[in-house]
Amino acid sequence: MEIRKAVRKKAKLRLGLVAASGAGKTYSALQLAFGLGGKVGMVDTEHGSGDLYAHLGDYDIINIEAPYTVQKYREAMAAFESAGYSVIVIDSLSHAWAGDGGLLDKQGKIADSGRGNSYTAWRSITPEHNGLIDAMLQSPCHVIATMRAKVEYVIEKNDKGKDTPRKVGMAPVQREGMDYEFTVVLDIDAQHIASASKDRTGLFDGQYFKITQATGKTLTDWLESGADGATLILQELTAATEVGTDALIAAYGRLKTQPGFKAVWASEGDALKAAAALNDEPQKEAA
């Protein structure tokens, strides 16, 4: 167990766009993607609607048709990642949850088949859902995911003591808690105005705005303002050498799976080992 200083590192965007039909999810997602920069790839589940925006800029598409399985989403993302794309737009993520062949559909079929009830069916569905989340979080690309919106209500007592529904806003057609996985979640209303329901960047707090490529550029500046991962790795390894070889070995084991580690070790490993060995000598003499 180690106590270390908190440092915000450079990161890839994980952004959710939530809106009802016609509010501009696809358009806004592409504007964001172009603002982020680099090659843009779209996973299109909306029956080819992604092609309607080709006039906006250069992007490529992988179409997914029903059944909308998690495996199809993951394979499409992996294809863009392997081909060196910078931004992946998933339009729409809601199909993986509530579409034909999506997770809700699969859960219902398992329950109806007699292989389990509606509760135990989640034992096989939850790992699939978690796998999709992990694929998005671990992607080397920026990920923008659109989600259809539904009106959300709460039941409250009115002044006569009767239960009445009250509209409290829009909720994504997605498993509850999905918004926790994103860095930013933007809700878009019928007038195409966006506001943040979640924003770890602090860039959009209290703002109402139309999404443009400038929005993507603003996010890029924030994402790139963090500390470089390779620099932090080298700093931590260097600090370990000041203690000695055992500390360097421990740091190596702790950091070796982090992005950028192999490049740092290839260029600096010999020097780091030599520095750690020098610091072993005073310890031996003291012993």
Secondary structure, DSSP 8 states (H G I E B T S, - for coil): --------B----EEEEEE-TTS-HHHHHHHHHHHH-S-EEEEE-STTGGGGGGGG---EEEE--SS--HHHHHHHHHHHHHTT-SEEEEETTHHHHHSTTSHHHHHHHHHHHTSS-TTTTHHHHHHHHHHHHHHHHT-SSEEEEEEEEEEEEEEEE-TTS-EEEEEEEEEESS-TTGGGG-SEEEEE-TTS-EEEEEESS-SSTT--B---HHHHHHHHHHHHTSB-HHHHHHHHHHHHHTT-HHHHHHHHHHHTTSTTHHHHHHHHHHHHHHHHHHHHHHHHHH-
